[in-house]
Amino acid sequence: MSNFNDYIELTENYINSMLDEKIHLQPIKKSLLAKLPVSLTSNFHFYSGQIINTKIIFAYIADGNSFSPAQMQKLLSLMEKKCGTQVIAILGNVASYNLQRLIAQKVNFIIPPKQMFIPSLLIDLRKQKLIDNDIATPMPAIAQCMLLFHIEIESLDGKQTQDIAKIFNVSYANANRAIRWLKAHNIITINDERTKEIVFEHGKKDTWEAALSFFKSPVEKTVYTDSQLEDAMECGINALSEYSMINREKRFCYAITKEALKNIDSLVHKEYGTNVVEVWRYDPRLLSKTETVDKLSLYLSLKDNEDERVQIELENLMNEIQW
């Protein structure tokens, strides 16, 4: 974009074309600008306008990566409090890994002419990308396992499709699908389209946050048993007790694979049993060198637990992770 005025004009045209709204952005009044702290006015340019008969303050910042998505949400909330009206950020550019984080934080933003996400007005518009059917699905289990392995065990940076297939004991086709899914969702990039050499452009914590909204609980289903399983990892509340101050449960809670379930099928029941058996979407042993499941998978398996004590210890667990 040649200059700032051109970018504002581009924003007007983008809103007009997407919402059929004849909008004209004007600098906000000086009296309103004076209400904002210098920390905001030195980083943003402020304009006013209307969308769907709603008065809006538009806060333009050239570098959308200047603040983390969580910080951006707090800044917009401060602006709304000071101005008494809704605020939408106009972002000059945003790193691909930050887009999903902005959405997760429910930040009102426009990136003309690419994307418009305004949850306060129930608007979510973006350029449509053609995605193959096999990667337009939820994150494959092996892709989730790959990311957690990269974060917790060993870097996968520079690994190729055949390496991934070997490390995770899956077919070449499944490894290739997982890599393509991660690339399509801007979590990794690829150096060589032929060999699919993986590139992680960002740190472990940023990678976790970029993928967080896609992650699922590793637990595919839960069954029960009266037996004690010898070759199974500890999970659930008892695993959390290994990492925190929460008390153990009297019953055992085991994490196993679907393949392992076949070997103990006669020992389990769908509804009844003294001990819990979680059947995981991936092999928990790939992510832990102990008899307890890894911290990040444990967090994902318990994050929807309604017990306040569990939520407090999960928060402590995540705060203690050395990224």
C-alpha positions in Angstrom: 0.0 0.0 0.0 1.6 3.3 -1.1 0.4 5.4 1.8 -1.9 5.6 4.8 -4.8 7.3 3.0 -4.8 4.6 0.4 -5.1 2.0 3.1 -8.1 3.7 4.7 -9.7 3.9 1.2 -9.0 0.2 0.7 -10.7 -0.5 4.0 -13.8 1.5 3.0 -14.0 -0.3 -0.3 -13.6 -3.7 1.4 -16.4 -3.0 3.9 -18.7 -1.6 1.1 -18.1 -4.6 -1.1 -18.5 -7.3 1.6 -21.4 -5.8 3.6 -23.0 -3.5 0.9 -22.6 -0.7 3.4 -21.7 2.8 2.1 -19.2 3.7 4.7 -16.9 6.7 4.9 -14.2 6.8 7.6 -13.4 10.1 9.2 -10.8 11.0 11.8 -12.5 11.0 15.2 -13.1 14.3 17.0 -10.3 15.8 19.0 -12.4 15.9 22.1 -12.8 12.1 21.8 -9.2 11.6 21.0 -8.2 13.5 24.1 -9.9 10.8 26.2 -7.5 8.2 25.1 -4.1 7.6 26.8 -0.9 8.4 25.0 -0.1 4.7 24.9 -3.0 4.2 22.5 -2.8 7.4 20.4 0.9 6.7 19.8 0.3 3.3 18.3 -3.1 3.6 16.6 -4.9 6.0 14.2 -8.6 6.5 15.0 -11.5 6.8 12.6 -15.2 6.8 13.0 -18.0 5.3 10.9 -21.1 3.2 10.9 -21.7 -0.5 10.2 -25.2 -1.9 10.2 -26.5 1.3 11.8 -24.0 0.9 14.6 -21.5 3.7 15.5 -18.0 2.3 15.3 -14.5 3.5 16.2 -11.9 2.0 13.8 -8.4 1.7 15.3 -5.8 1.4 12.6 -2.3 -0.1 13.3 0.1 -1.0 10.5 1.7 -3.9 12.2 -0.9 -6.2 13.6 1.8 -8.3 15.3 2.9 -5.4 17.5 0.7 -6.7 20.3 -0.3 -10.3 21.2 -3.9 -11.2 20.5 -4.6 -11.2 24.2 -3.1 -7.7 24.6 -5.0 -6.5 21.5 -8.3 -7.6 23.1 -7.4 -5.7 26.3 -6.5 -2.6 24.3 -9.7 -2.6 22.3 -11.7 -3.1 25.6 -9.9 0.0 27.0 -10.7 2.0 23.9 -14.4 1.0 24.1 -14.5 2.0 27.8 -12.9 5.4 27.0 -14.9 6.1 23.9 -18.3 4.6 24.9 -18.7 2.8 21.6 -17.6 -0.4 19.9 -14.1 -0.5 18.4 -12.8 -2.5 15.5 -9.1 -2.9 14.8 -7.9 -2.3 11.2 -4.7 -4.3 10.8 -2.2 -3.6 8.1 -0.6 -7.1 8.3 -0.9 -10.1 10.6 1.3 -13.2 10.8 -0.7 -16.2 9.7 -0.2 -18.0 13.0 -1.8 -15.0 14.8 -5.0 -15.1 12.9 -6.5 -18.0 14.8 -5.3 -16.6 18.1 -7.1 -13.3 17.3 -10.3 -15.2 16.6 -9.9 -17.3 19.8 -9.6 -14.0 21.7 -12.8 -12.7 20.0 -11.0 -9.6 18.8 -13.0 -7.4 16.4 -10.7 -6.9 13.4 -10.5 -6.2 9.7 -7.6 -7.0 7.4 -8.6 -5.5 4.0 -9.1 -7.0 1.6 -8.6 -10.4 3.2 -10.7 -10.9 6.3 -13.3 -9.4 8.5 -14.0 -10.8 11.9 -16.4 -8.8 14.1 -18.0 -11.1 16.7 -19.7 -8.2 18.4 -21.8 -7.8 15.2 -21.9 -11.5 14.3 -19.7 -11.0 11.2 -17.1 -13.5 10.0 -16.0 -13.0 6.4 -12.8 -14.1 4.7 -11.5 -15.0 1.4 -12.4 -18.6 0.7 -9.6 -21.1 0.1 -10.1 -24.3 -1.8 -9.1 -27.0 0.6 -9.0 -30.7 -0.3 -11.7 -32.8 1.3 -9.1 -34.8 3.4 -7.7 -31.7 5.0 -11.0 -29.8 5.4 -11.8 -31.9 8.5 -10.9 -31.5 12.2 -7.3 -31.9 13.1 -6.1 -35.5 12.5 -5.0 -37.3 15.7 -1.5 -37.9 14.3 -1.2 -34.1 13.5 -2.1 -33.3 17.1 0.4 -35.9 18.4 3.1 -34.4 16.0 2.7 -30.9 17.5 2.7 -32.1 21.1 5.8 -34.3 20.3 7.6 -31.3 18.8 6.7 -29.1 21.8 7.4 -31.7 24.6 9.8 -34.3 23.4 12.0 -33.5 20.4 12.0 -30.9 17.6 10.4 -32.1 14.3 11.9 -29.1 12.4 13.4 -30.4 9.1 11.8 -33.8 9.3 10.2 -35.2 6.1 7.1 -37.2 5.5 8.9 -40.6 5.7 10.5 -39.5 9.0 7.1 -38.7 10.5 5.7 -42.0 9.3 8.5 -43.9 11.1 8.5 -41.8 14.3 4.8 -42.2 14.8 4.4 -45.7 13.3 1.8 -44.7 10.8 1.5 -45.1 7.0 3.1 -42.6 4.6 -0.4 -41.6 3.5 -1.5 -40.7 7.0 1.8 -38.8 7.7 1.3 -36.9 4.5 -2.3 -36.0 5.3 -1.3 -34.7 8.8 1.5 -32.5 7.3 -0.8 -31.1 4.6 -3.5 -30.4 7.2 -1.0 -28.5 9.4 0.3 -26.5 6.4 -3.2 -25.7 5.2 -4.0 -24.3 8.7 -0.9 -22.1 8.8 0.7 -24.0 11.7 3.7 -25.2 9.8 5.3 -24.4 6.4 7.0 -26.7 4.0 10.4 -26.3 2.5 10.1 -28.9 -0.3 6.8 -29.9 -1.7 8.2 -33.2 -2.9 9.7 -34.4 0.4 7.4 -32.3 2.6 10.2 -31.1 4.9 8.5 -29.5 7.9 9.4 -26.0 9.0 8.3 -24.5 12.4 8.7 -20.8 12.0 7.7 -19.9 15.5 8.5 -20.9 19.1 6.9 -23.7 21.0 4.5 -21.6 22.9 3.3 -19.7 19.8 2.9 -23.1 18.0 0.8 -24.3 20.9 -1.4 -21.2 20.9 -1.8 -21.2 17.1 -3.1 -24.8 17.3 -5.0 -24.5 20.6 -8.5 -23.9 19.0 -8.0 -27.0 16.8 -6.9 -29.4 19.5 -9.3 -32.0 20.8 -9.3 -34.1 23.9 -7.1 -37.2 23.2 -9.8 -39.4 24.8 -11.9 -41.0 22.1 -14.0 -43.0 24.5 -14.1 -44.2 28.1 -14.8 -47.8 29.3 -14.4 -49.4 32.7 -12.8 -52.4 34.3 -12.5 -54.2 37.7 -9.0 -55.2 36.8 -5.7 -53.4 37.3 -3.9 -53.0 34.0 -0.1 -53.6 34.0 0.9 -52.1 30.7 -1.1 -48.8 30.7 -0.2 -45.2 31.5 -1.8 -43.2 34.4 -4.1 -40.4 33.3 -7.0 -38.3 34.6 -7.0 -36.9 38.1 -4.4 -39.3 39.3 -2.0 -38.1 36.6 -2.8 -34.5 37.6 -1.9 -35.4 41.2 1.6 -36.3 39.9 2.1 -32.8 38.6 0.1 -30.8 41.2 -1.2 -30.7 44.8 -4.6 -32.2 44.0 -5.4 -35.5 45.8 -5.5 -38.8 44.0 -8.7 -40.7 43.4 -9.1 -44.2 45.0 -9.8 -45.7 41.6 -7.2 -46.1 38.8 -7.4 -44.3 35.5 -5.6 -45.8 32.6 -4.8 -44.4 29.1 -4.4 -47.0 26.3 -4.7 -47.1 22.5 -7.5 -48.7 20.5 -5.1 -51.5 19.6 -4.4 -52.2 23.3 -8.1 -52.2 23.9 -8.5 -55.2 21.6 -6.1 -57.2 23.8 -8.1 -56.6 27.0 -11.6 -56.5 25.5 -12.8 -59.3 27.8 -11.7 -57.2 30.9 -13.7 -54.0 30.1 -17.3 -52.9 30.2 -19.0 -49.9 28.6 -20.7 -48.7 31.8 -19.5 -50.5 34.9 -16.3 -51.1 36.6 -14.1 -50.0 39.5 -11.4 -48.4 37.4 -11.5 -46.1 34.4 -10.0 -46.9 31.0 -9.5 -44.0 28.6 -9.0 -45.0 25.0 -6.8 -42.4 23.3 -6.7 -41.2 19.8 -2.9 -41.6 19.7 -0.4 -43.6 21.7 0.3 -41.7 25.0 3.7 -43.4 25.3 5.0 -41.3 22.3 4.7 -38.2 24.5 5.9 -39.3 27.9 9.0 -41.0 29.2 7.3 -41.9 32.5 4.3 -44.0 33.4 2.2 -40.8 33.5 0.7 -39.1 30.4 2.2 -35.9 29.2 1.2 -32.5 30.6 -0.3 -31.0 27.5 -2.4 -34.1 26.6 -3.5 -34.2 30.2 -4.6 -30.6 30.0 -6.6 -31.2 26.9 -8.3 -34.2 28.4 -9.3 -32.3 31.6 -9.9 -28.8 30.4 -13.7 -29.2 30.3 -13.8 -30.7 33.8 -16.3 -28.6 35.8 -14.5 -29.1 39.2 -13.0 -25.8 40.2 -10.1 -27.5 42.0 -9.2 -29.2 38.8 -9.3 -26.0 36.8 -7.1 -24.2 39.4 -4.5 -27.0 39.2 -4.6 -27.1 35.4 -3.9 -23.4 35.3 -1.0 -23.9 37.6 0.2 -26.8 35.5 0.2 -24.6 32.3 1.9 -21.7 34.1 4.8 -24.0 35.1 5.5 -25.3 31.6 9.0 -24.4 30.3 8.3 -23.5 26.7 
